[in-house]
Amino acid sequence: MAKAFILINIASGAEESVLKNIIKIQSTVKADFIYGKYDCIIIMESDKTDSLKTDIFLLRKTPNITSTLTMMVID
């Protein structure tokens, strides 16, 4: 199973709408708002690495996400 942790920054005031879009992405397992340098942490999992990568690219295209930091888990 492919797994990734993604930290994102969100444009101010758009947090709830971004979260609604994130949870619609198939590989999203969990998304939580956090305090610190990043606004949200997302856990994504998929049976196939290619599917996970596709969903990560889809996440990165989500409106009002200003930056991401993706960490893929090593099998």
CNS distance restraints for C-alpha pairs under 8 A (distance, minus, plus):
assign (resid   1 and name CA) (resid  45 and name CA) 6.91 0.50 0.50
assign (resid   1 and name CA) (resid  46 and name CA) 5.90 0.50 0.50
assign (resid   1 and name CA) (resid  47 and name CA) 4.67 0.50 0.50
assign (resid   1 and name CA) (resid  48 and name CA) 6.51 0.50 0.50
assign (resid   1 and name CA) (resid  49 and name CA) 7.59 0.50 0.50
assign (resid   2 and name CA) (resid  45 and name CA) 5.58 0.50 0.50
assign (resid   2 and name CA) (resid  46 and name CA) 5.30 0.50 0.50
assign (resid   2 and name CA) (resid  47 and name CA) 6.02 0.50 0.50
assign (resid   2 and name CA) (resid  48 and name CA) 6.10 0.50 0.50
assign (resid   2 and name CA) (resid  49 and name CA) 5.25 0.50 0.50
assign (resid   2 and name CA) (resid  52 and name CA) 6.78 0.50 0.50
assign (resid   2 and name CA) (resid  72 and name CA) 7.80 0.50 0.50
assign (resid   2 and name CA) (resid  73 and name CA) 7.11 0.50 0.50
assign (resid   2 and name CA) (resid  75 and name CA) 7.67 0.50 0.50
assign (resid   3 and name CA) (resid  43 and name CA) 7.33 0.50 0.50
assign (resid   3 and name CA) (resid  44 and name CA) 5.68 0.50 0.50
assign (resid   3 and name CA) (resid  45 and name CA) 4.38 0.50 0.50
assign (resid   3 and name CA) (resid  46 and name CA) 6.61 0.50 0.50
assign (resid   3 and name CA) (resid  52 and name CA) 7.52 0.50 0.50
assign (resid   3 and name CA) (resid  72 and name CA) 6.04 0.50 0.50
assign (resid   3 and name CA) (resid  73 and name CA) 5.44 0.50 0.50
assign (resid   4 and name CA) (resid  43 and name CA) 5.87 0.50 0.50
assign (resid   4 and name CA) (resid  44 and name CA) 5.28 0.50 0.50
assign (resid   4 and name CA) (resid  45 and name CA) 6.53 0.50 0.50
assign (resid   4 and name CA) (resid  70 and name CA) 6.81 0.50 0.50
assign (resid   4 and name CA) (resid  71 and name CA) 5.50 0.50 0.50
assign (resid   4 and name CA) (resid  72 and name CA) 4.23 0.50 0.50
assign (resid   4 and name CA) (resid  73 and name CA) 5.56 0.50 0.50
assign (resid   5 and name CA) (resid  41 and name CA) 6.94 0.50 0.50
assign (resid   5 and name CA) (resid  42 and name CA) 5.72 0.50 0.50
assign (resid   5 and name CA) (resid  43 and name CA) 4.78 0.50 0.50
assign (resid   5 and name CA) (resid  44 and name CA) 6.52 0.50 0.50
assign (resid   5 and name CA) (resid  70 and name CA) 6.00 0.50 0.50
assign (resid   5 and name CA) (resid  71 and name CA) 5.18 0.50 0.50
assign (resid   5 and name CA) (resid  72 and name CA) 6.44 0.50 0.50
assign (resid   5 and name CA) (resid  73 and name CA) 7.68 0.50 0.50
assign (resid   6 and name CA) (resid  41 and name CA) 5.66 0.50 0.50
assign (resid   6 and name CA) (resid  42 and name CA) 5.05 0.50 0.50
assign (resid   6 and name CA) (resid  43 and name CA) 6.47 0.50 0.50
assign (resid   6 and name CA) (resid  44 and name CA) 7.88 0.50 0.50
assign (resid   6 and name CA) (resid  68 and name CA) 6.68 0.50 0.50
assign (resid   6 and name CA) (resid  69 and name CA) 5.56 0.50 0.50
assign (resid   6 and name CA) (resid  70 and name CA) 4.40 0.50 0.50
assign (resid   6 and name CA) (resid  71 and name CA) 6.12 0.50 0.50
assign (resid   7 and name CA) (resid  38 and name CA) 6.13 0.50 0.50
assign (resid   7 and name CA) (resid  39 and name CA) 7.43 0.50 0.50
assign (resid   7 and name CA) (resid  40 and name CA) 5.82 0.50 0.50
assign (resid   7 and name CA) (resid  41 and name CA) 4.60 0.50 0.50
assign (resid   7 and name CA) (resid  42 and name CA) 6.42 0.50 0.50
assign (resid   7 and name CA) (resid  68 and name CA) 5.55 0.50 0.50
assign (resid   7 and name CA) (resid  69 and name CA) 5.03 0.50 0.50
assign (resid   7 and name CA) (resid  70 and name CA) 6.47 0.50 0.50
assign (resid   8 and name CA) (resid  38 and name CA) 5.67 0.50 0.50
assign (resid   8 and name CA) (resid  39 and name CA) 5.96 0.50 0.50
assign (resid   8 and name CA) (resid  40 and name CA) 5.38 0.50 0.50
assign (resid   8 and name CA) (resid  41 and name CA) 6.46 0.50 0.50
assign (resid   8 and name CA) (resid  65 and name CA) 6.79 0.50 0.50
assign (resid   8 and name CA) (resid  66 and name CA) 7.46 0.50 0.50
assign (resid   8 and name CA) (resid  67 and name CA) 5.65 0.50 0.50
assign (resid   8 and name CA) (resid  68 and name CA) 4.38 0.50 0.50
assign (resid   8 and name CA) (resid  69 and name CA) 6.43 0.50 0.50
assign (resid   9 and name CA) (resid  38 and name CA) 5.19 0.50 0.50
assign (resid   9 and name CA) (resid  39 and name CA) 5.05 0.50 0.50
assign (resid   9 and name CA) (resid  40 and name CA) 6.73 0.50 0.50
assign (resid   9 and name CA) (resid  65 and name CA) 5.86 0.50 0.50
assign (resid   9 and name CA) (resid  66 and name CA) 5.46 0.50 0.50
assign (resid   9 and name CA) (resid  67 and name CA) 5.20 0.50 0.50
assign (resid   9 and name CA) (resid  68 and name CA) 6.45 0.50 0.50
assign (resid  10 and name CA) (resid  14 and name CA) 6.69 0.50 0.50
assign (resid  10 and name CA) (resid  15 and name CA) 6.20 0.50 0.50
assign (resid  10 and name CA) (resid  18 and name CA) 7.55 0.50 0.50
assign (resid  10 and name CA) (resid  39 and name CA) 6.38 0.50 0.50
assign (resid  10 and name CA) (resid  40 and name CA) 7.94 0.50 0.50
assign (resid  10 and name CA) (resid  64 and name CA) 5.69 0.50 0.50
assign (resid  10 and name CA) (resid  65 and name CA) 4.56 0.50 0.50
assign (resid  10 and name CA) (resid  66 and name CA) 5.52 0.50 0.50
assign (resid  10 and name CA) (resid  67 and name CA) 7.41 0.50 0.50
assign (resid  11 and name CA) (resid  15 and name CA) 7.20 0.50 0.50
assign (resid  11 and name CA) (resid  64 and name CA) 5.18 0.50 0.50
assign (resid  11 and name CA) (resid  65 and name CA) 6.31 0.50 0.50
assign (resid  11 and name CA) (resid  66 and name CA) 6.29 0.50 0.50
assign (resid  14 and name CA) (resid  18 and name CA) 6.12 0.50 0.50
assign (resid  14 and name CA) (resid  64 and name CA) 6.52 0.50 0.50
assign (resid  15 and name CA) (resid  19 and name CA) 6.17 0.50 0.50
assign (resid  16 and name CA) (resid  20 and name CA) 6.30 0.50 0.50
assign (resid  17 and name CA) (resid  21 and name CA) 6.48 0.50 0.50
assign (resid  18 and name CA) (resid  22 and name CA) 6.16 0.50 0.50
assign (resid  18 and name CA) (resid  62 and name CA) 7.21 0.50 0.50
assign (resid  18 and name CA) (resid  63 and name CA) 7.25 0.50 0.50
assign (resid  18 and name CA) (resid  64 and name CA) 6.85 0.50 0.50
assign (resid  18 and name CA) (resid  65 and name CA) 7.34 0.50 0.50
assign (resid  19 and name CA) (resid  23 and name CA) 6.29 0.50 0.50
assign (resid  19 and name CA) (resid  31 and name CA) 7.45 0.50 0.50
assign (resid  20 and name CA) (resid  24 and name CA) 6.74 0.50 0.50
assign (resid  21 and name CA) (resid  25 and name CA) 7.05 0.50 0.50
assign (resid  21 and name CA) (resid  62 and name CA) 7.30 0.50 0.50
assign (resid  22 and name CA) (resid  28 and name CA) 7.04 0.50 0.50
assign (resid  22 and name CA) (resid  31 and name CA) 7.67 0.50 0.50
assign (resid  22 and name CA) (resid  59 and name CA) 6.67 0.50 0.50
assign (resid  22 and name CA) (resid  62 and name CA) 7.87 0.50 0.50
assign (resid  23 and name CA) (resid  28 and name CA) 5.91 0.50 0.50
assign (resid  23 and name CA) (resid  29 and name CA) 7.91 0.50 0.50
assign (resid  23 and name CA) (resid  30 and name CA) 7.67 0.50 0.50
assign (resid  23 and name CA) (resid  31 and name CA) 7.30 0.50 0.50
assign (resid  24 and name CA) (resid  28 and name CA) 7.54 0.50 0.50
assign (resid  25 and name CA) (resid  55 and name CA) 6.65 0.50 0.50
assign (resid  25 and name CA) (resid  58 and name CA) 7.86 0.50 0.50
assign (resid  25 and name CA) (resid  59 and name CA) 7.45 0.50 0.50
assign (resid  26 and name CA) (resid  55 and name CA) 7.23 0.50 0.50
assign (resid  27 and name CA) (resid  44 and name CA) 4.99 0.50 0.50
assign (resid  27 and name CA) (resid  45 and name CA) 5.16 0.50 0.50
assign (resid  27 and name CA) (resid  46 and name CA) 5.66 0.50 0.50
assign (resid  27 and name CA) (resid  52 and name CA) 6.45 0.50 0.50
assign (resid  27 and name CA) (resid  55 and name CA) 6.48 0.50 0.50
assign (resid  28 and name CA) (resid  42 and name CA) 7.08 0.50 0.50
assign (resid  28 and name CA) (resid  43 and name CA) 6.09 0.50 0.50
assign (resid  28 and name CA) (resid  44 and name CA) 4.43 0.50 0.50
assign (resid  28 and name CA) (resid  45 and name CA) 6.62 0.50 0.50
assign (resid  29 and name CA) (resid  42 and name CA) 7.56 0.50 0.50
assign (resid  29 and name CA) (resid  43 and name CA) 5.48 0.50 0.50
assign (resid  29 and name CA) (resid  44 and name CA) 5.27 0.50 0.50
assign (resid  29 and name CA) (resid  45 and name CA) 6.54 0.50 0.50
assign (resid  30 and name CA) (resid  42 and name CA) 5.66 0.50 0.50
assign (resid  30 and name CA) (resid  43 and name CA) 5.18 0.50 0.50
assign (resid  30 and name CA) (resid  44 and name CA) 7.13 0.50 0.50
assign (resid  31 and name CA) (resid  40 and name CA) 6.83 0.50 0.50
assign (resid  31 and name CA) (resid  41 and name CA) 5.72 0.50 0.50
assign (resid  31 and name CA) (resid  42 and name CA) 4.33 0.50 0.50
assign (resid  31 and name CA) (resid  43 and name CA) 6.44 0.50 0.50
assign (resid  32 and name CA) (resid  40 and name CA) 5.49 0.50 0.50
assign (resid  32 and name CA) (resid  41 and name CA) 5.46 0.50 0.50
assign (resid  32 and name CA) (resid  42 and name CA) 6.56 0.50 0.50
assign (resid  33 and name CA) (resid  39 and name CA) 5.67 0.50 0.50
assign (resid  33 and name CA) (resid  40 and name CA) 4.20 0.50 0.50
assign (resid  33 and name CA) (resid  41 and name CA) 6.45 0.50 0.50
assign (resid  34 and name CA) (resid  38 and name CA) 6.92 0.50 0.50
assign (resid  34 and name CA) (resid  39 and name CA) 5.33 0.50 0.50
assign (resid  34 and name CA) (resid  40 and name CA) 5.24 0.50 0.50
assign (resid  34 and name CA) (resid  41 and name CA) 6.87 0.50 0.50
assign (resid  35 and name CA) (resid  39 and name CA) 6.25 0.50 0.50
assign (resid  44 and name CA) (resid  52 and name CA) 7.28 0.50 0.50
assign (resid  45 and name CA) (resid  52 and name CA) 6.59 0.50 0.50
assign (resid  46 and name CA) (resid  51 and name CA) 6.50 0.50 0.50
assign (resid  46 and name CA) (resid  52 and name CA) 5.48 0.50 0.50
assign (resid  47 and name CA) (resid  51 and name CA) 7.66 0.50 0.50
assign (resid  48 and name CA) (resid  52 and name CA) 6.45 0.50 0.50
assign (resid  49 and name CA) (resid  53 and name CA) 6.18 0.50 0.50
assign (resid  50 and name CA) (resid  54 and name CA) 6.19 0.50 0.50
assign (resid  51 and name CA) (resid  55 and name CA) 6.30 0.50 0.50
assign (resid  52 and name CA) (resid  56 and name CA) 6.17 0.50 0.50
assign (resid  53 and name CA) (resid  57 and name CA) 6.27 0.50 0.50
assign (resid  54 and name CA) (resid  58 and name CA) 6.28 0.50 0.50
assign (resid  55 and name CA) (resid  59 and name CA) 6.10 0.50 0.50
assign (resid  56 and name CA) (resid  60 and name CA) 6.24 0.50 0.50
assign (resid  57 and name CA) (resid  61 and name CA) 6.47 0.50 0.50
assign (resid  58 and name CA) (resid  62 and name CA) 6.69 0.50 0.50
assign (resid  60 and name CA) (resid  65 and name CA) 6.93 0.50 0.50
assign (resid  60 and name CA) (resid  67 and name CA) 7.85 0.50 0.50
assign (resid  60 and name CA) (resid  68 and name CA) 7.05 0.50 0.50
assign (resid  61 and name CA) (resid  65 and name CA) 7.60 0.50 0.50
